[in-house]
Structure formats: C-alpha cells, structure tokens
Amino acid sequence: MDLNLAGKVAFITGASKGIGYQVAKQLGEEGVKCALTARNDDDLQKAAAQLSEATGQEMAGYAGDMSKSEDVEACVAQTLEKFGRIDILVTCAGSSPGGLLEELTDEQWHASLNLKFMGYVRSVRAVVPHMVKQGSGTIILVVGNDGLKPSFWEMTAGAANAADLNFASSIADQYGPKGVRVNTVNPGPVDTDRWDTLEKAFARDMGVDQAAARAAAERSVPLGRITRPDEVASLVTMLCSDRVGAVHGAHIPIDGAQRKALMER
C-alpha cells in the first residue's frame, strides 16, 4: 500500500534508539526525509548514518535536550534550514522514573513532567506554526498507556502522560481547522533498552528478580508478550498517511490489551 508519504519531511524526537529509531526507519522506507533528535550526539549520528544507509533517504541528526526550550528551537531551526519544511512531528523523547509514592522525590516528579510533558509541549510549540503556515501537518505524540491505565508504580509517567493526552486533545481542537492532524499512540511495555531499565527498577521495588518482573509484565498482557518497537512504529507510520486522514484527536493504545493491575500483584 502506497501511504503517499514520499517527499515529506519528519521531525522525530528521541530517535537514536527504540521506538523513535524504528519510526525513522519506517518513514524512511516510505520516502520520508527525517530530522532526528536525541541528547547523545554520538548515538544520534550513528543512528542517522545507519538509517540513511538502510532506507536510502536523507537523515540528519541534531543533538538536543527536549527539556530545554532553546535546544528544541535550535533543532527545529536547523531542520527548517536544511529541508525547508516539517510535515510530520513524532515525539518519542521522554522517560519517567518508576517507583513507589513514599520513595519518589520532588526532583523525580519534576524531571518526569519537564521531559515527558513539557518536552512534548515545547516540540509542538516550535513546530506547529510552520505547519499552520504551510496549511498541513501531522503531529503524533508517543505517550504511553499509563496515561489511560493508571499504575501505582508508574505514577510519574502516568501523570505526565495524562497531561499529554489532555494537551493533544486541546491542540487537536485548535489546529484541526488549520490543516494539522493530531493523535497520540499509547504503548504499554515495549521491548527496548528503556524497558529493560524499568524492568530492573520494578524488580528492585517489588523484591523479585528481573526474570520474575518480566514474567509479571507478560502476565498482564492477554497476548502474553511484550510489544515490539517496530509494531509501534508501524502504527505511527500509518497515522502519518492521508489514507487515514479522518483519524484526528484519537488516543490509540497499542499494548496487547494490557491490564496494569495484573503486573503489580
């Protein structure tokens, strides 16, 4: 199926690994040029080179920290200077610490909200005026299912993600009439380096080993397995296409129908 994406330009945060990397790969395979951002420049440039070779598309890496407005604005400016436009924004940059309420510090709460919520706000705020000017654009926030399905161990992520969902619904109302589609994609556990880190922390707090933590996560998913990053990327890629142009203001889970409470028992 031709998704009619060839020639478009995407700006992808958190793109040096995991879901963001897979999004860039699949968009590149559809003929999209991509600007990639992440904090670690070495990892980012390596990813850009690998993705360019794999897809045959131009991939530019711009290092930046999405918790800093000046970094977001600089990365967007560099993208516009190089490619002249941004048709697609996909936000994947953001991690939040897991933990129990009585052990989470103010600093951990602030760090989660600053990156996972405000980082998304900053990215949209920097990109959307250019989409409005050109009369079209697609914004996809990769948020996480704990914004929809609360978890006592994932409270910092849940709070940031719930704020992201509200934010996305608000900007969908505001910018839909101006030609900009906005949706969120909400994974549960995804088999990435970040999930491995969370799994270790979950095992620590629950007093079990990592294998037991993994088994608990798998038990919470009726499909019996953890989602792959390329599966999330496939959903994101489809949502970028005008073939599903009526999908707007939606919050789409991709978590195997996970039941959070089963993971924490």
Phi, psi and omega per residue, in radians:
M1 nan 2.207 3.080
D2 -1.408 2.066 -3.115
L3 -1.494 0.034 3.092
N4 1.029 0.675 -3.118
L5 -1.850 -0.179 -3.067
A6 -0.990 2.330 3.112
G7 1.601 -0.151 3.132
K8 -1.396 2.905 3.135
V9 -2.132 2.272 3.127
A10 -2.009 2.504 3.015
F11 -1.979 2.045 -2.995
I12 -2.167 2.128 3.103
T13 -1.631 2.664 -3.109
G14 1.110 0.742 -2.923
A15 -1.767 0.086 -3.090
S16 -1.410 -0.245 -3.126
K17 -2.823 3.068 3.005
G18 1.080 -2.448 -3.068
I19 -1.089 -0.776 -3.111
G20 -1.042 -0.712 3.105
Y21 -1.083 -0.784 -3.129
Q22 -1.179 -0.613 3.062
V23 -1.067 -0.822 3.128
A24 -1.059 -0.706 -3.137
K25 -1.090 -0.845 -3.087
Q26 -1.239 -0.658 3.062
L27 -1.133 -0.715 3.086
G28 -1.036 -0.696 3.110
E29 -1.132 -0.381 3.090
E30 -1.603 0.096 3.088
G31 1.603 0.325 -3.121
V32 -1.666 2.333 2.985
K33 -1.445 2.461 -3.006
C34 -2.240 2.376 2.906
A35 -1.756 2.158 -3.054
L36 -1.896 2.395 3.049
T37 -2.198 2.612 3.038
A38 -2.962 2.955 -3.081
R39 -1.415 -0.624 -3.070
N40 -1.586 1.925 -3.032
D41 -1.170 -0.643 3.138
D42 -1.062 -0.858 3.117
D43 -1.086 -0.671 -3.093
L44 -1.146 -0.826 -3.124
Q45 -1.162 -0.621 3.075
K46 -1.117 -0.764 3.127
A47 -1.100 -0.766 -3.131
A48 -1.054 -0.742 3.133
A49 -1.143 -0.770 3.136
Q50 -1.094 -0.758 -3.101
L51 -1.204 -0.669 3.107
S52 -1.097 -0.760 3.122
E53 -1.145 -0.689 -3.078
A54 -1.264 -0.574 -3.014
T55 -1.877 -0.337 -3.069
G56 1.351 0.159 -3.134
Q57 -1.861 2.721 3.111
E58 -1.266 2.224 3.133
M59 -2.213 2.068 -3.129
A60 -1.951 2.304 3.141
G61 -1.837 2.214 3.120
Y62 -2.191 1.930 -3.095
A63 -1.240 2.366 3.109
G64 -2.985 2.709 3.138
D65 -1.833 2.012 -3.056
M66 -1.245 -0.074 3.030
S67 -1.485 0.024 -3.134
K68 -2.169 2.095 -3.102
S69 -0.992 -0.699 -3.094
E70 -1.130 -0.582 3.104
D71 -1.216 -0.760 3.128
V72 -1.041 -0.849 -3.097
E73 -1.117 -0.650 3.127
A74 -1.160 -0.738 3.137
C75 -1.132 -0.708 3.099
V76 -1.138 -0.754 3.130
A77 -1.077 -0.729 3.112
Q78 -1.119 -0.674 3.113
T79 -1.112 -0.790 -3.135
L80 -1.156 -0.629 3.115
E81 -1.130 -0.676 -3.083
K82 -1.402 -0.810 -2.983
F83 -1.845 -0.317 3.076
G84 1.498 -0.185 -3.119
R85 -2.874 2.883 2.984
I86 -2.352 2.026 -3.131
D87 -1.691 -0.463 -3.023
I88 -2.356 2.296 2.988
L89 -2.074 2.171 3.048
V90 -2.177 2.060 -3.138
T91 -1.753 2.069 3.091
C92 -2.168 -0.178 -3.064
A93 -1.296 2.117 3.080
G94 2.702 2.232 3.028
S95 -2.406 2.633 -3.122
S96 -2.277 2.492 3.141
P97 -1.272 2.387 2.953
G98 -1.457 2.831 3.116
G99 2.775 2.984 -3.129
L100 -1.619 2.562 -2.999
L101 -0.877 -0.822 -3.022
E102 -1.250 -0.184 -3.138
E103 -1.875 -0.243 -3.129
L104 -1.348 2.321 -3.111
T105 -1.619 2.858 3.034
D106 -0.985 -0.698 -3.112
E107 -1.081 -0.669 3.112
Q108 -1.181 -0.700 3.074
W109 -1.093 -0.805 -3.128
H110 -1.116 -0.714 -3.130
A111 -1.099 -0.721 3.125
S112 -1.097 -0.866 -3.097
L113 -1.188 -0.610 -3.106
N114 -1.189 -0.672 -3.109
L115 -1.595 -0.925 -2.968
K116 -1.345 -0.454 3.045
F117 -1.796 -1.073 -3.065
M118 -1.147 -0.513 3.058
G119 -1.061 -0.661 3.102
Y120 -1.245 -0.719 3.084
V121 -1.028 -0.825 -3.123
R122 -1.059 -0.733 -3.112
S123 -1.120 -0.816 3.124
V124 -1.114 -0.775 -3.108
R125 -1.047 -0.609 -3.118
A126 -1.355 -0.535 -3.016
V127 -1.659 -0.664 -2.921
V128 -1.090 -0.580 3.105
P129 -1.040 -0.588 3.133
H130 -1.265 -0.617 3.065
M131 -1.162 -0.741 3.117
V132 -1.077 -0.725 -3.134
K133 -1.091 -0.682 -3.137
Q134 -1.504 -0.138 3.038
G135 1.440 0.220 3.137
S136 -2.847 2.741 3.080
G137 2.951 2.801 3.105
T138 -2.305 2.232 3.107
I139 -2.069 2.204 3.085
I140 -2.237 2.058 3.081
L141 -1.685 2.059 3.042
V142 -1.503 1.876 -2.859
V143 -1.847 -0.928 -3.035
G144 2.044 2.442 -3.015
N145 -1.315 -0.190 3.138
D146 -1.289 -0.122 2.942
G147 -1.302 -0.373 3.122
L148 -1.816 -0.506 -3.042
K149 -2.210 1.640 -3.042
P150 -1.040 2.578 3.122
S151 -2.438 2.281 -3.084
F152 -1.194 -0.375 3.128
W153 -1.548 -0.305 -3.083
E154 -1.993 0.662 -3.040
M155 -1.115 -0.709 -3.101
T156 -1.157 -0.718 3.085
A157 -1.175 -0.728 -3.128
G158 -1.065 -0.730 3.130
A159 -1.139 -0.793 3.120
A160 -1.129 -0.716 -3.099
N161 -1.235 -0.658 3.068
A162 -1.087 -0.675 3.071
A163 -1.128 -0.688 3.084
D164 -1.049 -0.725 -3.130
L165 -1.124 -0.766 3.107
N166 -1.095 -0.765 3.109
F167 -1.042 -0.803 -3.121
A168 -1.097 -0.728 3.107
S169 -1.088 -0.685 -3.127
S170 -1.151 -0.797 -3.106
I171 -1.303 -0.423 3.030
A172 -1.085 -0.737 3.081
D173 -1.122 -0.716 -3.044
Q174 -1.285 -0.743 -2.956
Y175 -1.834 -0.177 3.054
G176 -0.955 -0.821 3.127
P177 -1.103 -0.238 -3.130
K178 -1.781 0.208 3.044
G179 1.597 0.183 -3.106
V180 -1.916 2.062 3.085
R181 -1.540 2.488 -3.113
V182 -2.340 2.230 3.066
N183 -2.507 2.826 2.993
T184 -2.082 2.581 3.028
V185 -2.037 2.290 -2.927
N186 -2.199 1.518 3.120
P187 -1.315 2.719 2.865
G188 -1.602 -2.470 3.067
P189 -1.034 2.293 3.111
V190 -2.220 2.398 -2.990
D191 -1.319 1.378 -3.127
T192 -2.261 3.042 3.053
D193 -1.033 -0.669 -3.127
R194 -1.108 -0.720 3.124
W195 -1.121 -0.647 3.106
D196 -1.036 -0.735 3.105
T197 -1.109 -0.773 3.121
L198 -1.134 -0.668 3.135
E199 -1.071 -0.747 3.106
K200 -1.086 -0.760 -3.137
A201 -1.164 -0.686 3.108
F202 -1.095 -0.760 3.106
A203 -1.038 -0.755 3.124
R204 -1.033 -0.861 -3.054
D205 -1.264 -0.473 -3.139
M206 -1.604 -0.079 3.093
G207 1.228 0.613 3.119
V208 -2.259 3.010 3.054
D209 -1.490 2.992 -3.039
Q210 -1.146 -0.587 3.122
A211 -1.080 -0.687 3.108
A212 -1.194 -0.646 3.087
A213 -1.113 -0.727 3.103
R214 -1.097 -0.765 3.137
A215 -1.085 -0.653 3.124
A216 -1.135 -0.724 3.110
A217 -1.112 -0.769 3.134
E218 -1.138 -0.631 3.121
R219 -1.133 -0.500 -3.107
S220 -1.364 -0.149 -3.099
V221 -1.906 2.037 -3.134
P222 -0.956 -0.532 3.079
L223 -1.231 -0.279 3.049
G224 1.408 0.274 -3.141
R225 -2.639 2.846 3.092
I226 -1.455 2.474 3.124
T227 -1.157 2.497 3.066
R228 -1.528 2.567 3.135
P229 -1.071 -0.564 3.140
D230 -1.198 -0.450 3.076
E231 -1.193 -0.722 3.087
V232 -1.123 -0.749 -3.139
A233 -1.087 -0.624 3.124
S234 -1.116 -0.704 3.090
L235 -1.138 -0.785 3.116
V236 -1.036 -0.792 -3.107
T237 -1.072 -0.773 3.107
M238 -1.074 -0.713 -3.131
L239 -1.154 -0.382 3.080
C240 -1.264 -0.302 -3.004
S241 -1.518 2.534 3.059
D242 -1.270 -0.093 3.025
R243 -1.136 -0.386 3.042
V244 -2.078 0.741 -3.007
G245 -1.144 -0.238 3.095
A246 -1.561 -0.069 3.088
V247 -1.433 1.920 -3.021
H248 -2.669 2.336 -3.132
G249 1.274 0.391 -3.081
A250 -1.720 2.616 3.035
H251 -2.079 1.863 -2.924
I252 -1.909 1.970 3.064
P253 -1.277 2.543 2.941
I254 -2.440 1.425 -2.969
D255 -2.497 0.267 -3.130
G256 1.114 0.451 -3.102
A257 1.087 0.682 -3.090
Q258 -0.959 2.472 3.008
R259 -1.974 1.764 -3.003
K260 -0.965 -0.692 -3.056
A261 -1.062 -0.524 -3.140
L262 -1.184 -0.496 -3.141
M263 -1.237 -0.510 -2.972
E264 -1.731 0.089 3.119
R265 -1.529 nan nan
